[in-house]
Amino acid sequence: MELESHKDVHTVKKSFACEICRSSFSKKSRLENHVRIHTGEKPFSCEICQKSFSQSAVLTRHKRIHTGEKPFLCEICQKSFSTSSDLTRHMRIHAGEKSFFCEICEKAFYNSSDLTRHIRIHTGEKPFSCEICGVSFSLKKNLTRHMLIHSEEKSFSCEICGSSFSLKESLKGHMHIHSLEMPFSCEICGTLFPQRKNLRQHMRVHTQDKAFSCEICLSSFATKAHLTRHKRIHT
């Protein structure tokens, strides 16, 4: 259905023109969607996090972040994806197509977007910033997940202890505490952890990465918890 709709771009007469930039469209609805680029109008809002979008289709894709729905299935390996474009990119893995190369480390990728994200490892670039707290991310999807923290909407609850979470994956990670599972292992020292975030914090012990700094005395710490305890010295 998406392919047939796309073919209209090449074959159907474009009778609906934008009065602002003169772009033409084959359907009035497409023109209306386009005009919102100029007006900034975002009439479609997410009921969970209140984020707004200019198109209903974009809102539908966004909601899958909250629901975890992945309706696009790879027939080869059965892996599921939330969007058809993600599935298309995934299929290149099975085809063995890696046409995009990093000029720094020569690692190859299946698409240009993966290469762009990879390059940020080398540059340290974090172009996606939270307008509320200023935290920056290298990936837009990480910023999107982070914004749920500020929405105070916690739709995923633990049936065992009642703890609530804004993300389904956070609840999934939390459940390891009750099951005593330790699925995340440090490749350096072998220490096991119930959640990925615990492993990330632990890795700073090996890398000496101290990302949390005291604004008063500029002392740095590997974890936010250590910084919080340190601040009590000043109060």
C-alpha positions as CSV (number, residue, x, y, z in Angstrom):
1,M,0.0,0.0,0.0
2,E,2.9,2.4,0.9
3,L,4.6,1.5,-2.4
4,E,1.4,2.2,-4.5
5,S,1.0,5.5,-2.7
6,H,4.6,6.4,-3.4
7,K,4.1,5.6,-7.2
8,D,1.5,8.4,-7.3
9,V,4.4,10.9,-6.8
10,H,5.8,9.9,-10.3
11,T,2.6,9.3,-12.2
12,V,-0.3,11.5,-10.9
13,K,-0.9,15.1,-12.0
14,K,0.0,17.5,-9.1
15,S,-2.9,19.9,-9.0
16,F,-2.5,21.3,-5.5
17,A,0.2,23.9,-5.1
18,C,1.6,25.5,-2.0
19,E,1.1,29.3,-2.0
20,I,4.2,29.8,0.0
21,C,6.9,27.8,-1.8
22,R,5.0,26.6,-4.9
23,S,5.6,22.9,-4.2
24,S,2.9,20.8,-5.9
25,F,1.0,17.7,-4.7
26,S,-1.3,15.2,-6.2
27,K,-3.7,15.2,-3.2
28,K,-5.2,18.0,-1.1
29,S,-4.4,16.1,2.1
30,R,-0.7,16.0,1.2
31,L,-0.7,19.8,0.6
32,E,-2.4,20.3,4.0
33,N,0.4,18.2,5.6
34,H,3.0,20.2,3.8
35,V,1.7,23.6,4.7
36,R,2.2,22.7,8.4
37,I,6.0,22.9,7.7
38,H,5.6,26.6,7.1
39,T,3.0,27.3,9.8
40,G,4.5,25.1,12.5
41,E,1.1,23.8,13.3
42,K,1.1,20.4,15.2
43,P,-2.5,19.4,15.7
44,F,-1.8,15.7,16.6
45,S,-0.8,15.2,20.3
46,C,0.4,12.1,22.1
47,E,-2.0,11.3,25.0
48,I,0.9,9.8,27.0
49,C,3.7,12.4,26.9
50,Q,1.8,15.4,25.3
51,K,4.3,15.7,22.4
52,S,2.7,17.2,19.3
53,F,3.2,16.3,15.6
54,S,2.2,17.8,12.3
55,Q,1.0,14.5,10.8
56,S,-1.2,11.7,12.2
57,A,1.1,9.1,10.7
58,V,4.1,10.5,12.6
59,L,2.0,10.4,15.8
60,T,1.2,6.8,15.1
61,R,4.8,5.9,14.8
62,H,5.7,7.9,17.9
63,K,3.1,6.0,20.0
64,R,5.0,2.8,19.4
65,I,7.8,4.2,21.7
66,H,5.3,3.9,24.6
67,T,3.6,0.7,23.6
68,G,6.6,-1.2,22.3
69,E,4.6,-2.2,19.3
70,K,6.7,-3.5,16.4
71,P,4.4,-4.5,13.5
72,F,7.0,-4.8,10.8
73,L,8.5,-8.3,10.8
74,C,11.6,-9.6,9.0
75,E,10.6,-12.9,7.3
76,I,14.1,-14.1,7.4
77,C,15.1,-13.8,11.0
78,Q,11.7,-12.9,12.6
79,K,13.1,-9.7,14.1
80,S,10.4,-6.9,14.5
81,F,10.6,-3.2,13.9
82,S,8.4,-0.2,14.7
83,T,8.6,1.4,11.3
84,S,8.8,0.1,7.7
85,S,11.9,2.2,7.1
86,D,13.7,0.4,9.9
87,L,12.8,-3.0,8.4
88,T,14.1,-1.8,5.0
89,R,17.4,-0.9,6.5
90,H,17.5,-4.1,8.4
91,M,17.0,-6.2,5.2
92,R,20.4,-4.9,4.0
93,I,22.0,-7.0,6.7
94,H,20.7,-10.2,5.0
95,A,21.7,-8.9,1.6
96,G,25.2,-8.2,2.8
97,E,25.2,-4.6,1.6
98,K,27.6,-2.3,3.5
99,S,28.2,0.7,1.2
100,F,28.9,3.4,3.7
101,F,32.4,3.6,5.3
102,C,33.8,5.6,8.2
103,E,36.9,7.6,7.0
104,I,38.3,7.5,10.6
105,C,38.2,3.7,11.5
106,E,37.0,2.3,8.1
107,K,34.0,0.5,9.7
108,A,31.3,-0.2,7.2
109,F,27.5,0.4,7.5
110,Y,24.4,-0.5,5.7
111,N,23.1,3.0,5.4
112,S,24.2,6.7,5.7
113,S,22.2,7.4,8.9
114,D,24.0,4.6,10.8
115,L,27.3,6.0,9.6
116,T,26.3,9.5,10.7
117,R,25.5,8.2,14.2
118,H,28.7,6.2,14.3
119,I,30.9,9.2,13.5
120,R,29.6,10.9,16.6
121,I,31.5,8.3,18.6
122,H,34.7,9.8,17.2
123,T,33.6,13.4,17.4
124,G,31.7,13.3,20.7
125,E,29.0,15.3,19.0
126,K,25.6,15.3,20.9
127,P,23.3,17.4,18.7
128,F,20.0,16.5,20.5
129,S,19.5,18.6,23.7
130,C,16.7,18.6,26.3
131,E,15.2,22.0,26.5
132,I,14.2,21.4,30.1
133,C,17.4,20.2,31.8
134,G,20.1,20.7,29.1
135,V,21.2,17.1,28.9
136,S,22.5,16.3,25.4
137,F,22.3,13.0,23.4
138,S,24.0,11.7,20.3
139,L,20.8,10.0,19.1
140,K,17.4,11.6,18.7
141,K,15.6,8.4,20.0
142,N,17.6,8.7,23.3
143,L,16.3,12.3,23.7
144,T,12.8,11.1,23.0
145,R,13.0,8.5,25.7
146,H,14.6,11.0,28.1
147,M,11.7,13.5,27.6
148,L,9.4,11.0,29.2
149,I,11.2,11.6,32.5
150,H,9.9,15.2,32.5
151,S,6.4,14.2,31.5
152,E,5.9,12.5,34.9
153,E,3.7,10.0,33.1
154,K,4.6,6.5,34.3
155,S,2.4,4.1,32.5
156,F,4.3,0.8,33.1
157,S,3.9,-0.6,36.6
158,C,5.6,-3.6,38.3
159,E,3.0,-6.1,39.4
160,I,5.3,-7.3,42.2
161,C,6.3,-4.2,44.0
162,G,4.2,-1.5,42.4
163,S,7.1,0.6,41.1
164,S,6.1,2.6,38.0
165,F,8.2,3.6,35.0
166,S,7.8,5.9,32.0
167,L,9.4,3.4,29.6
168,K,8.5,-0.3,29.0
169,E,12.1,-1.2,28.7
170,S,12.8,0.4,32.1
171,L,10.1,-1.9,33.6
172,K,11.7,-4.9,31.8
173,G,15.1,-4.0,33.3
174,H,13.6,-3.6,36.7
175,M,12.0,-7.0,36.7
176,H,15.5,-8.6,36.8
177,I,15.7,-7.4,40.4
178,H,12.9,-9.7,41.4
179,S,14.0,-12.6,39.3
180,L,17.7,-12.3,40.5
181,E,18.8,-12.5,36.8
182,M,22.1,-10.8,36.0
183,P,22.1,-10.7,32.2
184,F,24.6,-7.8,31.8
185,S,28.3,-8.7,32.2
186,C,31.4,-6.5,32.3
187,E,33.8,-7.7,29.6
188,I,36.8,-6.5,31.6
189,C,36.3,-8.0,35.1
190,G,33.2,-10.3,34.6
191,T,31.0,-8.6,37.2
192,L,27.3,-9.2,36.6
193,F,24.5,-6.7,36.8
194,P,20.7,-6.9,36.7
195,Q,20.3,-3.8,34.5
196,R,22.2,-2.2,31.6
197,K,22.4,1.1,33.4
198,N,24.2,-0.6,36.3
199,L,26.8,-1.9,33.9
200,R,27.2,1.5,32.3
201,Q,27.9,3.0,35.7
202,H,30.3,0.2,36.5
203,M,32.3,0.7,33.3
204,R,33.4,4.2,34.4
205,V,35.5,2.4,37.1
206,H,37.6,1.0,34.2
207,T,37.6,4.0,31.9
208,Q,38.0,6.6,34.7
209,D,35.2,8.5,33.1
210,K,33.8,11.0,35.6
211,A,30.9,12.6,33.9
212,F,29.2,14.2,37.0
213,S,30.9,17.4,38.3
214,C,30.2,19.5,41.4
215,E,29.2,23.0,40.4
216,I,30.7,24.4,43.7
217,C,34.2,22.8,43.9
218,L,34.4,21.2,40.5
219,S,35.2,17.7,41.9
220,S,34.1,15.0,39.4
221,F,32.5,11.6,40.1
222,A,31.7,8.5,38.1
223,T,28.1,8.2,39.1
224,K,25.3,10.7,39.9
225,A,24.7,9.0,43.3
226,H,28.3,9.7,44.3
227,L,27.9,13.4,43.3
228,T,24.7,13.6,45.3
229,R,26.5,12.3,48.4
230,H,29.4,14.7,47.9
231,K,27.2,17.7,47.7
232,R,26.1,17.2,51.3
233,I,29.6,18.4,52.3
234,H,28.7,21.8,51.0
235,T,25.2,22.0,52.6
